[in-house]
């Protein structure tokens, strides 16, 4: 007798589940978690207080439009709150975009080492992921344009990119947009925008505010320290937002999350301290992690991509095992096509010292 059970839609079992960064080290050692690009400063005290205050009304549905949060975002960035959509992390915004614009037989482009959520959301809608090669671990506009077809509906571009940390100057973003068909949606994923301090970089707010086929996505999980609350947002044209709201759940951001998000984005001092900490440690960490020999990828976010030699006993897997034994947890990124690299988040002074010492001792052969 043949057993029968419900089967998923065609293609869903082809999706490789997203695996987050590890959160545990070896037993008996102090954990330094540098695997998930979390801010070492934690959230604003004002955000914590707002979250606690909101716990007194958990029996009430939240504002389905997250009005207070959209207004705070709009005031901070000088943009129209009516053209902002909030969600459960920027991941949900990416899912909503895919749901709105990708269907069976459609194609969507992302770059070779781009965020792994992109192929997940593309395949989940029955679309076909199309990968554009990178040059020196950096997105290449010409490679993206060369892969456009009549079936292309969306281009996903993380800028800066996770896990490489590289970015495209805004002149290249404008060139990409200028050469896209007007019915192709350009998604500018700027999750790490607050960390970038380069004159040729822009997050995409201006383009998303002026173009009919661009949406920029952002998150509260990184610099604002609210990863546990899952808050993200998108900003784009009125007609893109209209479509997204039609597929968005009615209460997709919780009341405590809205309250904490408002307080976090309005606490400019805390954000500036987080930026200053990251800027100070990026250069020091890059020097400390690459001085023993490994190559580091030029960075534009709150992490460093470290490339290991690769020979026997000196692979990324070997280095990762050694660091875990020291209590240091970083991110292996084989799934991104970089089997001999490790992504290291900028952490606290203590954690940064621990990972630099761990790399030094590993490469020196000590145990």
C-alpha positions in Angstrom: 0.0 0.0 0.0 1.4 3.4 -1.0 1.3 6.0 1.7 0.2 9.5 0.7 0.8 12.8 2.3 0.5 16.5 1.4 3.2 17.7 -1.0 4.5 21.2 -1.3 4.4 23.3 -4.5 6.9 22.4 -7.1 10.3 23.9 -6.5 10.0 24.5 -2.7 12.1 21.5 -1.8 14.8 22.9 -4.0 15.3 25.8 -1.5 18.2 25.5 0.8 17.1 26.7 4.2 18.8 29.7 5.6 21.2 28.8 8.4 21.9 31.6 10.9 25.3 32.2 12.6 26.2 29.9 15.5 25.5 31.2 19.0 27.4 28.6 21.1 31.1 28.1 21.8 33.0 25.2 23.6 31.7 24.4 27.1 33.5 26.1 29.9 34.9 29.1 28.0 33.5 32.6 27.8 31.4 33.2 24.6 32.3 36.0 22.3 29.7 35.9 19.6 30.9 37.6 16.4 28.9 35.5 13.9 25.7 37.6 13.3 26.8 41.2 12.8 25.1 42.3 16.0 26.1 45.6 17.6 28.3 45.3 20.7 26.7 48.4 22.2 23.3 46.9 22.4 20.1 48.9 21.9 19.5 52.4 23.1 18.4 52.6 26.8 15.5 54.6 25.6 14.4 51.7 23.3 14.6 49.3 26.2 12.5 51.6 28.3 9.9 52.1 25.6 9.7 48.3 25.0 9.1 47.7 28.7 6.4 50.4 28.9 4.6 48.9 25.9 4.4 45.5 27.8 1.5 47.0 29.8 -0.8 46.7 26.8 0.0 43.4 25.2 -3.7 42.5 25.0 -4.2 45.2 22.3 -3.5 44.8 18.6 -0.8 47.1 17.4 -1.3 49.9 14.9 -1.5 48.0 11.6 0.2 50.8 9.7 3.0 51.3 12.3 2.3 55.0 11.9 4.5 56.3 14.8 7.4 54.2 13.5 7.0 55.4 9.9 6.8 59.0 11.1 9.9 58.6 13.2 11.8 57.1 10.2 10.5 59.8 7.9 11.6 62.6 10.3 15.0 61.1 10.7 15.7 60.7 7.0 13.6 63.6 5.6 11.2 61.4 3.6 7.5 60.9 3.2 6.1 58.5 5.8 3.4 57.5 3.4 6.0 55.9 1.2 7.4 53.8 4.0 6.4 50.2 4.8 7.5 48.5 8.0 7.9 44.8 8.5 9.3 42.0 10.6 12.9 42.7 9.7 14.0 43.7 6.3 13.7 40.0 5.4 9.9 40.3 5.5 10.1 43.3 3.1 12.2 41.2 0.7 9.6 38.4 0.9 6.8 40.9 0.3 8.6 42.3 -2.8 9.0 38.8 -4.2 5.4 38.0 -3.4 4.2 41.1 -5.2 6.4 40.9 -8.4 7.7 37.4 -8.9 5.7 34.4 -10.2 6.3 31.1 -11.9 8.4 31.5 -15.0 9.8 34.9 -13.9 13.4 35.6 -13.2 15.2 37.7 -10.6 18.9 38.6 -10.5 21.2 38.8 -7.6 25.0 38.8 -7.4 27.4 35.9 -6.9 28.0 36.3 -3.2 24.8 38.1 -2.4 22.6 37.6 0.6 21.2 34.1 0.7 17.7 35.3 1.4 17.4 36.5 -2.2 17.3 33.0 -3.8 15.0 31.8 -1.0 12.4 34.5 -1.7 12.7 34.1 -5.5 12.2 30.3 -5.4 9.4 30.6 -2.9 7.4 32.4 -5.5 8.2 29.9 -8.2 10.7 32.2 -9.8 14.1 31.4 -11.2 17.2 32.9 -9.5 19.8 34.3 -11.9 23.3 34.8 -10.5 25.5 37.7 -11.9 29.2 37.1 -11.4 31.2 39.5 -9.2 34.6 41.1 -9.8 37.0 41.1 -6.8 34.0 40.0 -4.6 32.2 43.2 -5.7 28.9 43.5 -7.6 29.4 44.3 -11.3 26.9 46.4 -13.1 27.8 45.1 -16.6 27.4 41.5 -15.4 23.9 42.3 -14.0 22.8 44.0 -17.2 24.1 41.1 -19.3 21.7 38.8 -17.5 18.6 40.7 -18.1 15.9 38.9 -20.2 12.3 39.5 -21.1 11.5 37.4 -18.0 13.4 39.5 -15.5 11.2 41.1 -12.9 13.5 42.1 -10.0 17.1 42.8 -9.4 18.2 42.4 -5.8 21.4 44.3 -4.8 22.9 44.4 -1.3 24.9 47.6 -0.9 27.1 47.1 1.1 27.0 43.4 0.5 26.8 40.7 3.2 29.1 38.7 3.6 31.8 40.4 1.6 31.4 44.0 2.9 32.1 45.5 -0.5 29.9 48.1 -2.0 29.2 50.0 -5.3 29.7 53.7 -5.5 26.4 55.5 -6.2 27.5 56.5 -9.6 27.4 52.8 -10.5 24.0 52.4 -8.9 22.6 55.2 -11.1 24.2 53.6 -14.1 22.5 50.3 -13.3 19.2 51.9 -12.8 19.4 53.9 -16.0 19.9 50.7 -18.0 17.2 48.7 -16.4 13.8 48.3 -18.2 11.2 50.5 -16.4 9.1 47.4 -15.5 12.0 45.8 -13.6 12.1 46.5 -9.9 15.5 47.4 -8.4 15.8 46.5 -4.7 18.6 48.3 -2.9 19.2 46.4 0.3 21.0 48.9 2.5 21.0 47.0 5.8 24.4 48.3 6.7 24.1 51.8 5.3 24.5 53.5 8.7 28.0 52.1 9.0 29.4 53.4 5.7 31.6 56.5 5.9 32.7 56.9 2.2 32.1 60.0 0.1 31.0 57.9 -2.9 28.3 55.9 -1.1 24.6 56.6 -0.9 22.0 54.3 0.6 19.5 54.8 -2.3 17.0 57.1 -0.5 17.1 59.7 -3.3 16.7 57.2 -6.1 13.9 55.4 -4.3 12.2 58.7 -3.8 12.3 59.7 -7.4 12.1 56.5 -9.5 9.0 54.5 -10.2 10.8 51.1 -10.1 13.1 51.3 -7.0 12.6 50.3 -3.4 15.3 50.6 -0.7 15.2 48.3 2.3 16.6 49.0 5.8 16.8 47.2 9.2 16.8 48.0 12.9 18.7 44.7 13.5 22.2 46.1 13.1 23.2 49.5 14.3 20.1 50.0 16.4 20.6 46.7 18.2 17.0 45.5 17.9 17.6 42.2 16.1 15.5 40.3 18.6 12.5 42.4 17.8 12.7 42.0 14.0 12.0 45.5 12.6 12.7 46.5 9.0 11.4 49.0 6.6 11.2 49.8 2.9 10.9 53.1 1.0 9.8 53.4 -2.6 7.3 54.8 -5.1 3.7 55.1 -4.2 2.6 52.4 -6.6 5.2 49.8 -5.4 4.0 50.5 -1.8 0.4 50.1 -2.8 1.1 46.6 -4.2 3.2 45.6 -1.2 0.5 46.7 1.3 -2.0 44.4 -0.6 0.1 41.4 0.4 1.3 42.5 3.8 -0.2 41.1 6.9 -2.4 43.6 8.8 -0.4 43.5 12.1 3.1 42.5 10.9 5.0 44.7 13.5 4.2 44.2 17.2 3.3 47.1 19.4 6.4 46.8 21.6 8.6 46.7 18.5 7.0 49.9 17.2 7.6 51.6 20.5 11.2 50.5 20.7 11.9 51.3 17.1 10.7 54.9 17.5 12.8 55.4 20.6 15.9 53.8 18.9 15.9 55.9 15.8 15.3 59.1 17.7 18.3 58.5 20.0 20.9 60.0 17.7 23.6 60.0 20.4 23.4 56.2 20.8 23.6 55.7 17.0 26.6 58.0 16.7 28.4 56.1 19.5 27.8 52.9 17.6 29.1 54.3 14.4 32.2 55.7 16.2 32.9 52.4 17.9 32.7 50.6 14.6 34.8 53.1 12.7 37.6 53.0 15.3 37.7 49.2 15.4 37.4 48.4 11.7 40.9 49.6 10.9 42.4 48.1 14.1 40.7 44.7 13.5 41.6 44.6 9.8 45.2 45.2 10.7 45.1 42.7 13.6 43.4 39.9 11.6 45.5 40.3 8.4 48.9 41.0 9.9 49.7 37.3 10.5 49.1 36.5 6.8 45.4 36.2 5.9 43.9 38.5 3.3 41.1 40.8 4.2 38.4 42.1 1.9 38.0 45.9 1.8 35.1 46.7 4.1 32.1 49.0 4.3 30.0 47.6 7.1 30.4 46.2 10.7 32.3 43.1 9.8 35.5 41.9 8.1 35.8 39.0 5.6 39.1 37.1 6.4 40.5 34.7 3.8 42.5 31.8 5.2 45.5 30.2 3.4 43.5 27.0 2.6 46.3 24.4 2.8 45.9 21.4 5.1 45.5 22.5 8.7 45.0 26.1 7.8 41.6 26.1 6.3 38.6 28.2 7.4 37.1 25.1 9.0 40.3 24.5 11.0 40.4 28.2 12.1 36.8 28.1 13.0 37.2 25.0 15.2 40.2 26.6 16.9 38.4 29.8 17.6 35.4 28.0 19.0 37.7 26.2 21.5 38.7 29.7 22.6 35.1 30.9 23.0 35.2 33.0 19.8 32.3 32.3 17.4 32.6 33.7 13.9 30.7 32.9 10.7 31.7 30.2 8.2 30.3 31.1 4.7 30.6 28.0 2.5 27.0 28.6 1.5 28.0 31.8 -0.1 30.6 30.1 -2.3 33.5 31.2 -0.1 34.7 28.0 1.7 38.0 29.4 2.8 36.8 32.7 4.4 35.4 33.6 7.7 33.2 36.6 8.4 34.1 38.4 11.7 31.8 40.9 13.3 33.2 44.0 15.0 32.4 43.3 18.7 33.4 44.7 22.0 37.0 45.6 22.8 37.3 42.3 24.8 35.8 40.2 22.0 37.9 41.9 19.3 41.1 41.3 21.3 40.1 37.6 21.7 39.5 37.0 18.0 42.7 38.7 17.0 44.7 36.7 19.5 42.9 33.5 18.4 43.8 34.1 14.7 47.4 34.9 15.6 47.8 31.7 17.7 46.0 29.5 15.1 48.3 30.7 12.3 51.4 30.3 14.6 50.4 26.7 15.1 49.9 26.9 18.9 47.1 25.1 20.7 
